[in-house]
Amino acid sequence: ILDDPDLKDIDPTVLKHCHAAAATCILEAGKQKADISAISTCLEDCKLDKERIEQFCTEYQHRKLLTVVSFSIGRSPLHITDVSWRLEYQIKNNQLHKTYQPSYLVTLNVESSDSGSHPDVSFSCTMEQLQDLVGKLKDAAKSLERATQM
């Protein structure tokens, strides 16, 4: 995209953001199995002109865009192989005010069936956020268990 002569006058950062937004739109539409009318309505809400909406929907119908984007981000999802965590206790913030806020630093060890290596996924969360995550994971495990019993 950055080498396209028609786009040479546009800031590369803006092009990257536009590409990411379009890719996200395509992936979400595919994941939600959205039909053309739903996609068209969404794009109209984003103030795209009719010609571009028609062109996007035509390409989407042929699934060419979905295939291109899915191959550009990898062919298989990452699998969590291990989880590690530690408790972090923040005593002061940058302005030296006392805060006394505990948080958890969680690291997910991931692997892919592709040959490429992937860095671990790390994030910080509060106790409430961690409890919410654990609850959602338990719900997912129960759903999977019910699905395999059918």
C-alpha positions, 0 to 999 in steps of 0.5 A: 500500500505504501508503494502505490503511486496514487497514495504517495501524497498521503501520510504513511501513518494515516494509510496504516491506520486506514488499512488496519481499520479496513482489515478490522471491518472485514474480519469482524464482518466475516466473524459476525457473518454479516450480510451485505445490507448490514455492511452497507448500513454500517458503512453509510453510518461512517459517511462513505459514498455510495460508489465506495460502499458498492465496490466494498460490498462487491469485493466482500461478496466475492470474499477476496478481501477476507482471504487476503487479510486472513493470510496476512495475519496468519493461518492459525490462531495462537494457543495458550500453553501456560500462564504465569502471574505476579502481584504488583503493589503500586505505592506511589504514582509519577507525581509521588502521591501515595496510591497503594493500589494492587494489580496483577501482572499476567503473562500468557505463554503462547504458541502457534502451529505455524513455524513462526515464534510468537512473543508472550502476551502480557497485561496488567489488571485489577483484581476485579478485571482478573475475576471477570476474566476467570469467570469468562474463561470458566463460562467458555470451558463449560460451553465447550464441554456441553458442545462436546457432549452432544 
